[in-house]
Amino acid sequence: MRNMFGKKSRIISILLCAFMLTWTLFGCGAEKDSDAEDELSDEMSAFEVAADQREMASENKADYSVLDAGRGNPNWINTQARYAFSRFMEYALGECEGAMPEDGMGGEAVQKGIGERFTAAMDPNNETDAFLIDAVDYCVERLGMDRDELVKELVDGIIGDYYPSPSRCLTNTEVILNEYLQSTLYKGVDLADETDVFPTEGGSAAMTYIFDSLTHNRLLNPGDRIAIGTPIFTPYLEIPSVKDYDLVTVDVANTEENGWDYTKEEMDKLKDPSIKAFFLVNPSNPASHALSEKTLKYLKQVVKENPDLIILTDDVYGTFVEDFQTVYSVLPYNTILVYSYSKLYGATGWRVGMIAMNKNNVCDRLLRGLSDEDKEYLKDEYDIVTDEPEKFPFIERVVADSRSIGLYHTSGLSTPSQVFMDFLALSHLIYGEEDPYIQRANKVVNERYETLMKALGLEPDESVSNAKYYVIVDIDDLAKENYGKEFADWLHEEKPEKEFLDDLAERKGVVLMYGPGFKAPEGTVRISMANLEKDDYKELARRMFELLDEYEKEMK
Ligand SMILES: *Cc1c(COP(=O)(O)O)cnc(C)c1O
């Protein structure tokens, strides 16, 4: 007991120290110097604006049904992995009941022979059972796993009777998730064996964990400069360690003129060694375009001149672009990859995403190069969870930090969630490149996009880099094209896009997102293809024109 209290008070004092350190750093930090931050505090975020408009739209004057194209939450789901989850839970419960047949109680599944018992329990004529058989066979035959060990991991995982162990990721699960990332995002570059994966509560948790650990480990320090690929999903700029850490942000902008890709001039900003990190969403949100091969190549050049650059890429939309290639596959040493199942599989409520990092990475090298004082501080921080704090890899620090270090032994994503991630990954892997689910998801998004563009009278952008998940529409251009320059000028003066969006909600029941809230150009709005049926996009365009017609009368 003494020992335990000793440890507890140690943990409490560490928490207190961390709190005080945080307070000191944030309370007395350097002067604010970040454009992104200033703009965000002046400008309402796109999400705040949309929340108001949702309310207005629900009581719109025309009494139309609400068309909310603001949200990125998809209205489709993957059924196969969910059926598999439900079926496998039932099977796993049978295993537990076999181990301790008491009313309302079960025991721990027995590993010996579990692979055979699993196969015997599945009916190959049932679609879901057949998928589970294929999934397990794939892992055994293609990934070289031991059948008993795999089924036992999945059974314990779905039952959830043990803390995640290893904390970072279950053993076979890590292999499966690596295979998934390789197949969907690396475009043939073989990195599965040299990548560590940490499943997290969605991409959002992944990002906050990474920023917290970068700052906590003094790889990013108050006043450091970080580059941000804009336009960008705004909540990321609101992460406290970005916002309150007085990091100076430098925009690396992509523009419509350049096909929503970065120009060389913009990327050249990254050559400056005072820029410590580059943070991007690829394919982007809101612009919804992937970096081209040319850009990836140039980025590689740029990093040669700033070899300590930490790149953080959020590839949640990667599967919506054919032949997508992640920055991680081009710059594995410098890049931390974040992926989430939320969008493709309609799984936002599950909170399932992950961090992937090469075993050989820039963060570990930078840790080794810290000052003696910083090293001493970090040694103290982590020595309660490891015997060799100096050698504790960055990704393990991310795991430990996610539970304030002290609770490292209970960290890690819930094991049923990890099993669900396995089933989603395997629902892709057993088909490989011809994955019918990914094809269907792309077709759904594509049809909505084509319908909208046609109804708005706009030329669809058929470039391969276009994910089409969102589209940025320039309202001023739309007005000029359809009503002439005089009207467009009047509109620009009298109805800035925020007012246009308010009217669209209040009078027509349509909700769109406010472009400048994402650092997209003035006069633009973001329309999401995720959440309405195909024909709704026709109606949405009709209502936009109906409002513009009314404006035209008003002008006259
Ligand atoms: C929707 C979205 C995500 C997904 O976040 P989760 O926390 O996994 O739901 C991540 N990044 C971007 C840019 C997104 O638009």
The ligand as a Tripos MOL2 file, in Angstrom:
@<TRIPOS>MOLECULE
LIG
   15    15     1     0     0
SMALL
NO_CHARGES

@<TRIPOS>ATOM
      1 C1        -14.1690   15.1710  -41.0900 C.3       1 LIG1
      2 C2        -12.7410   15.3890  -40.9430 C.ar      1 LIG1
      3 C3        -11.9790   14.5690  -40.1150 C.ar      1 LIG1
      4 C4        -12.5710   13.4460  -39.3300 C.3       1 LIG1
      5 O1        -12.4280   13.7120  -37.9700 O.3       1 LIG1
      6 P1        -12.8770   12.6210  -36.9410 P.3       1 LIG1
      7 O2        -12.4780   13.1790  -35.6360 O.co2     1 LIG1
      8 O3        -12.1450   11.3870  -37.2960 O.co2     1 LIG1
      9 O4        -14.3540   12.4180  -37.0860 O.co2     1 LIG1
     10 C5        -10.6270   14.7900  -40.0210 C.ar      1 LIG1
     11 N1        -10.0440   15.7780  -40.7270 N.ar      1 LIG1
     12 C6        -10.7410   16.5680  -41.5400 C.ar      1 LIG1
     13 C7        -10.0290   17.6080  -42.3220 C.3       1 LIG1
     14 C8        -12.1080   16.4130  -41.6810 C.ar      1 LIG1
     15 O5        -12.7840   17.1980  -42.5100 O.3       1 LIG1
@<TRIPOS>BOND
     1     1     2 1
     2     2     3 ar
     3     2    14 ar
     4     3     4 1
     5     3    10 ar
     6     4     5 1
     7     5     6 1
     8     6     7 2
     9     6     8 1
    10     6     9 1
    11    10    11 ar
    12    11    12 ar
    13    12    13 1
    14    12    14 ar
    15    14    15 1
@<TRIPOS>SUBSTRUCTURE
     1 LIG1         1 GROUP 0 **** ****
